Amino acid sequence: MKLRYPLRTVACALSVSAFLAGCGGGVKPDPAPKPLTSIQQTVALKTLWDRGIGNLGRARNHIEPALDSGVLYAADAEGKLTAIDAETGKVQWEQQLHVPVSTGVSVNNGRLFVGTAKGEVLAISISDGSVVWRTQVASAVASTPQANSNLVVVQSVDGTLTALDKLSGNQQWLYASQQPSLTLHGNPTPRTIDPVTFAGFANGQIALFDNRSGNMMWNARVGVPEGSNAVQQMNDVVAQPVLTEDGRLYASGYNGNLIAVNVRSGEPLWEHSESSYRTPLLEGGTLYTVDAKSHVHAFDAMSGQSLWENSDLEGRNLTAPAYVNGQLAVGDFEGYVHLLDATSGKLDGRDSLGGDGIGITPLSDGNTFYVLTFSGKLVAYQTGAQ
């Protein structure tokens, strides 16, 4: 696969869940979920607190909470927004937005940003949850809003990318992409820095936009559609890529590849054939991924050498991983939380939350991590010796 990245500075884009749209619902797990077997539990999961934050509704895969300066901000599908002390679980304030929320919450410079199923973007005061401004965009918002010092950038379910003025909410530019008839339905999330925005689309393209004008500066394809039917030929760029300070970009695509690119020169560094719709995790010199079969992988981030692979949780629709105290924390479709040793990939711990399953990546501050179930139960965990 040849990639061209002619720009010197790049940011990264998007994460999407594993549900199909355009074909009358979902698809059966492939492969089928492996049953859980007993493990030697060497790491204990200690529950610090739990709290119900409301109904996540049909958008349950998408409404991620945010963690900032010791406070968790969580929304439900009906528009209730809650600020929670991350240490104690106590509610600091609640606000009813009176609009169906369809995205996760993001935090930037004293404001919260959310998108709605009615195609609105809301800027909210971090102090009390009051709405500062609200702006209508092309269609229902699919992406957690992403802000830089001047703009808030969102992606709608029709593929439209919109940049709004962060202070006023006024539209600055718009890009409308062509959507294929069959796509992965989820929450593609652009990533923006001050000069540019980087976004992926359901047509398998990654594109870079000039934030001054919204003009596309370049686009590139990750992987090539293959297969005998429409499902096999889907080639969405679905996982949010990771950009390092020294200019390495890691990205993956559904039915595509895991790639590492030197964004300064545009040269590919390494690649693996790996279909994924989960965001990679870079911790130290190791890149961790969860592929479409729910195999967990660890790669040397510089060379691309495979360090280990764990297939014990195959087919269990794992979340992307979070790193906490030398462990990788992932959730699964039955509501189990699993801990894997980050060095070896061995399963070290497990707990059952139920809650109709877990589809949102756990949040971690390095010592404590937070898990949100589909039933709206938010749980704070710490790890320790068994």
Phi, psi and chi 1 to 4 in degrees:
 res  aa     phi    psi   chi1   chi2   chi3   chi4
   1 MET       -  131.0  179.3 -177.9   63.5      -
   2 LYS  -104.6  134.3  -66.2 -177.8  178.7  180.0
   3 LEU  -124.0  144.1  -58.6  172.5      -      -
   4 ARG  -123.9  124.5  -66.0 -177.7  179.0  179.0
   5 TYR  -131.5   82.4  -65.6   85.6      -      -
   6 PRO   -78.4   -2.6   28.9  -34.4      -      -
   7 LEU   -94.5  153.8 -166.1   73.0      -      -
   8 ARG   -84.8  -29.8  -67.5  -71.0 -171.5  -97.6
   9 THR  -123.5  130.8  -53.5      -      -      -
  10 VAL  -138.2  146.3  178.2      -      -      -
  11 ALA  -118.2 -178.5      -      -      -      -
  12 CYS  -130.8  164.2   14.4      -      -      -
  13 ALA  -130.3 -173.3      -      -      -      -
  14 LEU  -151.7  150.2  101.7  113.7      -      -
  15 SER  -130.5  138.4   63.1      -      -      -
  16 VAL  -139.1  141.8  176.8      -      -      -
  17 SER   -81.4  175.4   64.6      -      -      -
  18 ALA   -99.8   41.3      -      -      -      -
  19 PHE  -115.2  137.0  -65.1   99.6      -      -
  20 LEU   -85.9  140.3  -71.4  171.2      -      -
  21 ALA  -119.3  152.6      -      -      -      -
  22 GLY    91.9    2.0      -      -      -      -
  23 CYS  -135.0   31.0   58.3      -      -      -
  24 GLY    74.6   34.6      -      -      -      -
  25 GLY   122.6 -134.9      -      -      -      -
  26 GLY  -110.4 -170.1      -      -      -      -
  27 VAL  -127.9  156.1  -67.7      -      -      -
  28 LYS   -69.8  146.9  -65.7 -179.7  179.8  179.2
  29 PRO   -58.6  137.0  -23.1   33.3      -      -
  30 ASP  -140.5  108.4 -178.3   19.7      -      -
  31 PRO   -75.8  169.2   30.1  -36.7      -      -
  32 ALA   -63.8  149.9      -      -      -      -
  33 PRO   -62.2  133.8  -20.3   30.7      -      -
  34 LYS   -72.9  137.4  -81.8 -172.1  176.5 -179.2
  35 PRO   -67.5  148.6   23.8  -31.9      -      -
  36 LEU   -75.6  139.3  -64.0  179.1      -      -
  37 THR  -113.0  161.2   58.4      -      -      -
  38 SER   -65.6  146.2   60.4      -      -      -
  39 ILE  -128.4  158.7   61.9  171.6      -      -
  40 GLN   -83.0  102.1 -178.0  179.6   -0.1      -
  41 GLN   -80.1  108.5 -171.2  146.5  -37.2      -
  42 THR  -102.8  -11.8   58.7      -      -      -
  43 VAL  -123.6  126.8  179.1      -      -      -
  44 ALA   -88.8  144.6      -      -      -      -
  45 LEU  -105.1  113.3  -77.2  158.8      -      -
  46 LYS  -103.3  121.4  177.6 -175.6  177.7 -178.6
  47 THR   -79.5  121.4  -59.0      -      -      -
  48 LEU   -86.2  -42.6  -59.2  179.7      -      -
  49 TRP  -166.2  162.4   54.9  -98.9      -      -
  50 ASP  -143.6  152.8   65.1   77.4      -      -
  51 ARG  -153.9  137.6  177.0  169.1  -64.5  -79.4
  52 GLY   -79.9  132.3      -      -      -      -
  53 ILE  -112.5    1.2   58.2   94.6      -      -
  54 GLY   117.9  178.2      -      -      -      -
  55 ASN   -78.8  125.3  175.0   29.9      -      -
  56 LEU   -86.5  -12.7  -61.4 -170.9      -      -
  57 GLY    58.5 -152.6      -      -      -      -
  58 ARG   -71.5  -19.9  -64.0 -179.0   62.7 -176.2
  59 ALA   -91.7   22.4      -      -      -      -
  60 ARG   -62.2  -27.8   60.7 -170.8 -169.2  174.0
  61 ASN   -73.7  -12.2 -104.8   11.7      -      -
  62 HIS  -112.0  -17.3  -46.7  154.7      -      -
  63 ILE   -91.9   73.4  -51.6 -178.6      -      -
  64 GLU   -75.8  138.4  -53.0   99.1  -25.2      -
  65 PRO   -74.1  168.5   26.4  -31.0      -      -
  66 ALA  -123.5  149.8      -      -      -      -
  67 LEU  -122.7  125.4  175.0   63.1      -      -
  68 ASP  -152.3  123.9 -178.0   71.4      -      -
  69 SER    51.5   43.5  -59.4      -      -      -
  70 GLY    79.7   12.6      -      -      -      -
  71 VAL  -127.3  134.8 -179.4      -      -      -
  72 LEU   -98.2  135.8  -72.8  156.8      -      -
  73 TYR  -118.0  119.4  -57.9   93.2      -      -
  74 ALA  -131.4  138.9      -      -      -      -
  75 ALA  -117.4  155.9      -      -      -      -
  76 ASP  -112.7  174.1   73.2    2.0      -      -
  77 ALA   -67.2  -22.9      -      -      -      -
  78 GLU   -90.3   -0.1  -62.8  173.0   -4.3      -
  79 GLY   100.1   11.9      -      -      -      -
  80 LYS   -82.5  126.8 -176.0  178.6   73.2  172.4
  81 LEU  -114.3  129.8 -176.9   62.9      -      -
  82 THR  -128.1  134.8  -52.5      -      -      -
  83 ALA  -104.5  126.5      -      -      -      -
  84 ILE  -127.5  132.2  -58.3  167.4      -      -
  85 ASP   -64.8  120.4 -175.4  -74.2      -      -
  86 ALA   -67.5  -25.5      -      -      -      -
  87 GLU   -82.4  -40.1 -177.3  177.5   -3.5      -
  88 THR  -106.0  -21.0   65.3      -      -      -
  89 GLY    82.3    3.6      -      -      -      -
  90 LYS   -77.5  141.1  -67.7 -178.1  178.9  179.5
  91 VAL   -76.0  129.1  172.5      -      -      -
  92 GLN   -90.3  -40.4  -64.8 -171.5  -15.7      -
  93 TRP  -161.6  159.1   52.7 -103.3      -      -
  94 GLU  -130.5  146.0  -73.4 -175.6  -13.4      -
  95 GLN  -141.9  135.1 -175.3   67.1  -99.6      -
  96 GLN   -97.7  118.6 -179.3   52.2 -107.9      -
  97 LEU   -85.0  -15.4  -58.0  175.5      -      -
  98 HIS    59.5   36.9  -58.0  -69.8      -      -
  99 VAL  -155.7  142.8   66.1      -      -      -
 100 PRO   -71.1  117.5   23.9  -32.5      -      -
 101 VAL   -80.7  137.5  170.1      -      -      -
 102 SER  -124.1    1.1   57.6      -      -      -
 103 THR  -132.4  172.8   74.8      -      -      -
 104 GLY   -73.3  174.0      -      -      -      -
 105 VAL   -99.1  137.5 -177.5      -      -      -
 106 SER  -120.6  156.9   64.2      -      -      -
 107 VAL  -125.6  134.3 -171.4      -      -      -
 108 ASN  -155.9  116.1 -177.1  -80.8      -      -
 109 ASN    51.1   52.0 -162.2   25.1      -      -
 110 GLY    85.7    4.4      -      -      -      -
 111 ARG  -131.3  150.7  -73.0 -173.5  179.5  178.1
 112 LEU  -103.7  150.5  -51.6  173.9      -      -
 113 PHE  -133.0  134.3  -59.5   94.9      -      -
 114 VAL  -138.1  158.8  -62.6      -      -      -
 115 GLY  -115.4  159.1      -      -      -      -
 116 THR  -125.1  162.0   79.4      -      -      -
 117 ALA   -69.6  -14.3      -      -      -      -
 118 LYS   -92.8    8.8  -66.9 -174.9  176.1 -178.9
 119 GLY    80.7   29.3      -      -      -      -
 120 GLU  -109.9  150.8  -69.5 -179.2  -57.1      -
 121 VAL  -114.3  130.8 -179.7      -      -      -
 122 LEU  -117.1  134.9  -83.4   63.0      -      -
 123 ALA  -103.3  133.0      -      -      -      -
 124 ILE  -131.6  139.2  -61.6  160.3      -      -
 125 SER   -67.4  131.9  169.8      -      -      -
 126 ILE   -72.4  -17.5 -155.4  169.4      -      -
 127 SER   -81.5  -35.2   60.5      -      -      -
 128 ASP  -142.8   -0.3   60.5    5.1      -      -
 129 GLY    83.9    6.7      -      -      -      -
 130 SER   -72.7  145.7   58.6      -      -      -
 131 VAL   -79.9  125.6  175.6      -      -      -
 132 VAL   -87.5  -46.3  178.8      -      -      -
 133 TRP  -153.8  160.3   55.7 -105.4      -      -
 134 ARG  -141.1  137.8   59.2 -157.5  -50.0  152.6
 135 THR  -134.0  136.3  -62.8      -      -      -
 136 GLN   -82.9  134.8 -172.8   74.7   38.5      -
 137 VAL  -119.6 -170.3  -66.0      -      -      -
 138 ALA   -59.9  -43.5      -      -      -      -
 139 SER  -160.3 -174.9   61.3      -      -      -
 140 ALA   -47.5  134.5      -      -      -      -
 141 VAL   -81.5  128.1 -175.4      -      -      -
 142 ALA   -99.9  -20.8      -      -      -      -
 143 SER  -111.1  144.5   70.2      -      -      -
 144 THR   -61.5  123.7  -61.0      -      -      -
 145 PRO   -56.4  141.3  -25.1   35.4      -      -
 146 GLN  -120.4  128.8  -58.6  -64.4  -60.7      -
 147 ALA  -119.0  144.9      -      -      -      -
 148 ASN  -115.7 -157.6   60.6   33.4      -      -
 149 SER   -72.2  -18.0   61.5      -      -      -
 150 ASN  -123.8  -28.6  -60.7  -56.3      -      -
 151 LEU  -123.0  158.1  -60.8  175.7      -      -
 152 VAL  -120.7  124.0  178.3      -      -      -
 153 VAL  -114.3  132.7 -178.6      -      -      -
 154 VAL  -133.9  159.6  -62.2      -      -      -
 155 GLN  -123.1  133.5 -156.3  158.3   -3.5      -
 156 SER   -97.1  168.0  -58.1      -      -      -
 157 VAL   -65.5  -21.4  -66.1      -      -      -
 158 ASP   -86.0    6.4   63.5   -1.7      -      -
 159 GLY    90.5   -5.2      -      -      -      -
 160 THR   -68.8  134.9  -58.4      -      -      -
 161 LEU  -106.9  126.3 -169.9   68.7      -      -
 162 THR  -128.1  134.1  -53.2      -      -      -
 163 ALA  -111.3  127.5      -      -      -      -
 164 LEU  -116.2  149.1  -52.4  172.8      -      -
 165 ASP   -64.7  129.3 -178.8  -88.3      -      -
 166 LYS   -67.7  -31.5 -168.2  171.7   74.1  170.5
 167 LEU   -82.2  -37.6  -65.6  179.6      -      -
 168 SER  -109.6  -23.2   67.0      -      -      -
 169 GLY    85.4   -0.3      -      -      -      -
 170 ASN   -67.7  141.1  -66.2  -27.1      -      -
 171 GLN   -69.0  131.9 -179.3  179.0  -57.2      -
 172 GLN  -102.5  -39.3  -59.3  -58.2  -66.3      -
 173 TRP  -162.3  166.2   53.4  -98.7      -      -
 174 LEU  -147.2  140.7  177.1  147.1      -      -
 175 TYR  -128.9  126.7  171.2   79.9      -      -
 176 ALA  -106.9  119.3      -      -      -      -
 177 SER   -97.2  162.9   68.9      -      -      -
 178 GLN   -90.0  121.9  -65.0  -65.5  -41.9      -
 179 GLN   -95.2  135.0  -68.5  -81.6   87.9      -
 180 PRO   -68.8  164.3   23.9  -31.6      -      -
 181 SER   -70.8  -25.8   59.1      -      -      -
 182 LEU  -122.9  120.9 -173.9   65.0      -      -
 183 THR  -137.5  164.6   70.7      -      -      -
 184 LEU   -77.4  126.2  -71.7  173.8      -      -
 185 HIS   -95.0  120.5  177.8   61.1      -      -
 186 GLY  -171.1 -143.0      -      -      -      -
 187 ASN  -125.6   75.7   53.4  -24.1      -      -
 188 PRO   -61.5  125.3   24.5  -32.9      -      -
 189 THR  -119.2  108.9  -57.0      -      -      -
 190 PRO   -67.0  158.7   24.3  -31.3      -      -
 191 ARG  -122.1  132.5  178.0   83.9  174.1  -94.8
 192 THR  -126.4  138.9 -175.8      -      -      -
 193 ILE  -117.1  177.4   58.6  176.1      -      -
 194 ASP   -58.3  -46.3  -76.2  -16.4      -      -
 195 PRO   -80.4  -30.3   25.3  -32.4      -      -
 196 VAL  -142.2  160.4  -66.4      -      -      -
 197 THR  -124.5  137.6  -69.8      -      -      -
 198 PHE  -117.8  126.0 -169.4   84.6      -      -
 199 ALA  -141.0  150.8      -      -      -      -
 200 GLY  -114.0  158.8      -      -      -      -
 201 PHE  -135.0  164.5  -60.9   93.9      -      -
 202 ALA   -69.7  -11.2      -      -      -      -
 203 ASN   -86.6    9.8   59.0   10.4      -      -
 204 GLY    84.5    8.6      -      -      -      -
 205 GLN  -100.0  144.5  -62.0  -73.9  -32.8      -
 206 ILE  -110.1  135.1  -59.3  173.2      -      -
 207 ALA  -136.1  152.0      -      -      -      -
 208 LEU  -116.6  133.7 -170.3   70.6      -      -
 209 PHE  -122.4  139.7  -62.8   88.3      -      -
 210 ASP   -77.5  119.5 -175.3  -26.0      -      -
 211 ASN   -70.0  -13.9  -81.8  -20.8      -      -
 212 ARG   -74.4  -34.0  -64.5  168.4  -61.4 -178.7
 213 SER  -125.9  -20.1   62.4      -      -      -
 214 GLY    83.5    2.7      -      -      -      -
 215 ASN   -69.5  139.0  -69.0  -26.1      -      -
 216 MET   -73.2  128.5 -176.8 -172.2  -67.2      -
 217 MET   -93.1  -34.9  -56.1  178.2   73.4      -
 218 TRP  -164.9  161.5   57.6 -102.4      -      -
 219 ASN  -140.3  156.4   66.1  -20.4      -      -
 220 ALA  -147.5  152.9      -      -      -      -
 221 ARG  -101.4  136.9  178.4  175.0  -68.2  -81.7
 222 VAL  -105.1  105.8  177.2      -      -      -
 223 GLY    82.3  166.6      -      -      -      -
 224 VAL  -125.3  131.0  177.8      -      -      -
 225 PRO   -58.2  132.6  -21.5   32.6      -      -
 226 GLU  -138.6  167.1  -63.5  177.9   -9.0      -
 227 GLY   113.2  170.9      -      -      -      -
 228 SER  -101.1   -6.3   58.4      -      -      -
 229 ASN  -138.6  172.9   59.0   56.7      -      -
 230 ALA   -64.3  -36.0      -      -      -      -
 231 VAL   -65.0  -45.7  172.6      -      -      -
 232 GLN   -66.4  -25.1  -66.9  172.3  -18.6      -
 233 GLN   -88.7   -5.8  -69.0  172.6    5.2      -
 234 MET   -61.4  136.0  -75.0 -166.5  -55.8      -
 235 ASN  -138.5   37.0 -160.5 -141.7      -      -
 236 ASP   -60.5  138.9  -60.2   37.0      -      -
 237 VAL   -85.9  103.3  179.7      -      -      -
 238 VAL  -117.5  -23.2  -69.0      -      -      -
 239 ALA   -94.9  142.9      -      -      -      -
 240 GLN   -71.2  118.5 -176.9  174.8   17.6      -
 241 PRO   -67.0  164.7  -20.1   33.5      -      -
 242 VAL  -116.8  131.2  174.3      -      -      -
 243 LEU  -116.7  128.8 -178.4   66.9      -      -
 244 THR   -94.8  162.8   67.5      -      -      -
 245 GLU   -65.4  -27.1  -68.2 -177.3   -2.9      -
 246 ASP   -92.2   13.1   62.1   -3.4      -      -
 247 GLY    88.2   29.4      -      -      -      -
 248 ARG  -103.4  135.8  -73.1  170.8  -74.6  136.5
 249 LEU  -114.6  128.1  176.6   72.3      -      -
 250 TYR  -115.2  129.6  -59.6   98.4      -      -
 251 ALA  -149.3  155.8      -      -      -      -
 252 SER  -143.4  163.1   59.7      -      -      -
 253 GLY  -138.8  154.6      -      -      -      -
 254 TYR   -71.3  130.7 -174.4   72.1      -      -
 255 ASN    57.2   30.4  -74.1  -22.0      -      -
 256 GLY  -128.7 -133.0      -      -      -      -
 257 ASN  -135.0  158.1  -63.4  -81.3      -      -
 258 LEU   -95.5  123.5  172.5   66.6      -      -
 259 ILE  -128.4  151.0   60.8  171.2      -      -
 260 ALA  -122.1  130.1      -      -      -      -
 261 VAL  -131.1  137.6  174.9      -      -      -
 262 ASN   -80.3  106.7 -176.8  -36.2      -      -
 263 VAL   -75.3  -14.9  -64.2      -      -      -
 264 ARG   -77.0  -39.2  -67.8 -175.9  176.2   87.5
 265 SER  -101.2  -16.0   65.9      -      -      -
 266 GLY    80.7    7.3      -      -      -      -
 267 GLU   -91.6  132.9  -64.4  179.1   -1.5      -
 268 PRO   -63.0  137.2  -20.1   32.1      -      -
 269 LEU   -94.7  -43.9  -59.1  172.2      -      -
 270 TRP  -166.5  165.3   54.1  -98.2      -      -
 271 GLU  -153.6  153.5   67.1  179.5   57.4      -
 272 HIS  -131.9  146.7  -76.4  -83.1      -      -
 273 SER   -75.7  106.9  177.7      -      -      -
 274 GLU  -153.5  118.5  178.3 -177.9  -61.7      -
 275 SER   -85.5  127.3  174.7      -      -      -
 276 SER  -153.3  146.0  179.7      -      -      -
 277 TYR  -122.4   17.0   43.4   80.5      -      -
 278 ARG  -110.8  147.2  -60.6  -58.8 -168.2 -163.9
 279 THR   -70.8  129.5  -62.1      -      -      -
 280 PRO   -63.8  158.5  -16.7   29.9      -      -
 281 LEU  -123.7  123.1  169.6   67.6      -      -
 282 LEU  -104.4  119.8 -177.6   63.9      -      -
 283 GLU  -132.1  113.3 -178.0   64.2   32.3      -
 284 GLY    62.3 -127.2      -      -      -      -
 285 GLY   -99.7   16.6      -      -      -      -
 286 THR  -120.0  136.5  -55.2      -      -      -
 287 LEU  -106.4  124.8 -173.1   73.3      -      -
 288 TYR  -109.9  136.8  -59.6   97.9      -      -
 289 THR  -136.0  155.8   65.7      -      -      -
 290 VAL  -120.1  119.6  173.1      -      -      -
 291 ASP   -87.1  179.4   68.6   21.7      -      -
 292 ALA   -66.1  -17.1      -      -      -      -
 293 LYS   -91.9    1.1  -66.0 -179.1  178.9 -179.4
 294 SER    67.5   30.7  -74.6      -      -      -
 295 HIS   -83.4  137.8  -66.8 -165.5      -      -
 296 VAL  -100.1  131.2 -174.0      -      -      -
 297 HIS  -122.6  151.9  -58.5 -100.1      -      -
 298 ALA  -128.2  131.5      -      -      -      -
 299 PHE  -125.8  146.0  -61.4   94.0      -      -
 300 ASP   -66.8  119.9 -178.7  -81.1      -      -
 301 ALA   -66.0  -27.6      -      -      -      -
 302 MET   -81.5  -45.3  -68.2  -61.6  -67.0      -
 303 SER   -97.9  -20.8   67.6      -      -      -
 304 GLY    82.5    3.0      -      -      -      -
 305 GLN   -63.9  133.4  177.4 -175.5   -3.3      -
 306 SER   -71.8  127.9  176.8      -      -      -
 307 LEU   -97.2  -40.2  -57.4  176.7      -      -
 308 TRP  -165.6  163.1   54.3 -101.3      -      -
 309 GLU  -141.9  134.2  176.1 -178.2   -6.9      -
 310 ASN  -119.0  120.5 -174.9  -52.5      -      -
 311 SER  -109.9   12.6   61.1      -      -      -
 312 ASP   -62.9  -24.9  -65.3  -18.2      -      -
 313 LEU  -108.3   25.9  -56.0  173.3      -      -
 314 GLU   -53.9  136.1 -177.8  177.6  -87.3      -
 315 GLY    75.8    5.8      -      -      -      -
 316 ARG   -94.5   14.5  -61.5 -169.0   64.0   84.2
 317 ASN    49.9   57.6 -162.0   16.4      -      -
 318 LEU   -67.9  150.8  -61.6 -178.1      -      -
 319 THR   -73.5  170.8   67.3      -      -      -
 320 ALA   -65.6  156.7      -      -      -      -
 321 PRO   -85.0  155.5   30.3  -33.4      -      -
 322 ALA  -119.6  147.4      -      -      -      -
 323 TYR  -101.0  129.5 -176.2   87.4      -      -
 324 VAL  -148.7  115.9   55.1      -      -      -
 325 ASN    50.2   48.7  -70.8  -30.4      -      -
 326 GLY    80.1    6.6      -      -      -      -
 327 GLN  -120.2  153.7  -60.5  -75.2  -39.1      -
 328 LEU  -102.3  126.2  -58.3  178.5      -      -
 329 ALA  -104.5  127.0      -      -      -      -
 330 VAL  -133.5  152.6  -64.7      -      -      -
 331 GLY  -109.8  163.3      -      -      -      -
 332 ASP  -133.7  179.0   77.1   11.4      -      -
 333 PHE   -69.1  -16.9   78.2  110.3      -      -
 334 GLU   -97.7    1.2  -72.9 -172.7  -43.1      -
 335 GLY    90.4   16.3      -      -      -      -
 336 TYR   -86.9  143.5  -76.3   92.8      -      -
 337 VAL  -105.0  128.8  178.6      -      -      -
 338 HIS  -117.8  142.9  -54.0  -85.7      -      -
 339 LEU  -114.4  129.1  -65.9  179.1      -      -
 340 LEU  -118.4  137.0  -66.6   83.8      -      -
 341 ASP   -62.7  124.3 -176.7  -87.3      -      -
 342 ALA   -68.3  -21.5      -      -      -      -
 343 THR   -85.3  -38.6  -58.3      -      -      -
 344 SER  -113.1  -21.2   66.0      -      -      -
 345 GLY    85.2    1.5      -      -      -      -
 346 LYS   -71.4  139.2 -179.3  175.9   70.0   72.6
 347 LEU   -70.4  121.2  -80.0  167.7      -      -
 348 ASP  -112.3  -19.5  -81.8  -14.5      -      -
 349 GLY  -161.0  160.3      -      -      -      -
 350 ARG  -159.4  145.5  178.2 -175.1  -62.3  155.2
 351 ASP  -147.4  151.1 -168.9   32.2      -      -
 352 SER  -108.7  123.5  176.2      -      -      -
 353 LEU  -105.8  -17.8  -72.8  177.4      -      -
 354 GLY    64.0 -116.9      -      -      -      -
 355 GLY    61.4   26.3      -      -      -      -
 356 ASP    66.2   18.8 -158.8   24.0      -      -
 357 GLY   102.0  168.7      -      -      -      -
 358 ILE  -128.8  125.7  -58.3  165.0      -      -
 359 GLY  -127.4   -3.7      -      -      -      -
 360 ILE  -104.5  133.7  -67.2  171.1      -      -
 361 THR   -56.4  130.5  -55.8      -      -      -
 362 PRO   -58.1  150.0  -24.2   34.3      -      -
 363 LEU   -98.6  139.0  -74.0  172.9      -      -
 364 SER  -135.3  140.1  172.9      -      -      -
 365 ASP  -103.4   10.6   64.8    8.3      -      -
 366 GLY   102.9  -30.5      -      -      -      -
 367 ASN  -118.6  -37.2  -64.0  -55.5      -      -
 368 THR  -117.2  144.7  -55.2      -      -      -
 369 PHE  -131.3  157.1   70.4   99.8      -      -
 370 TYR  -126.5  132.0  -53.3   88.1      -      -
 371 VAL  -122.8  133.8  178.3      -      -      -
 372 LEU  -115.8  122.0  179.3   61.2      -      -
 373 THR   -86.2  165.9   70.9      -      -      -
 374 PHE   -64.5  -23.6  -75.9  150.0      -      -
 375 SER   -81.5   -0.6   65.2      -      -      -
 376 GLY    91.0   18.9      -      -      -      -
 377 LYS   -92.5  121.4 -177.4  180.0 -178.8 -179.9
 378 LEU  -103.9  124.7 -176.6   61.7      -      -
 379 VAL  -124.9  134.7 -178.7      -      -      -
 380 ALA  -102.0  128.4      -      -      -      -
 381 TYR  -120.6  148.2  -81.0  113.8      -      -
 382 GLN  -124.7  153.5  -80.4 -172.3  -18.3      -
 383 THR  -105.4  154.7   62.1      -      -      -
 384 GLY  -164.7  177.5      -      -      -      -
 385 ALA   -66.0  142.4      -      -      -      -
 386 GLN   -73.2      - -177.7   63.8   34.9      -
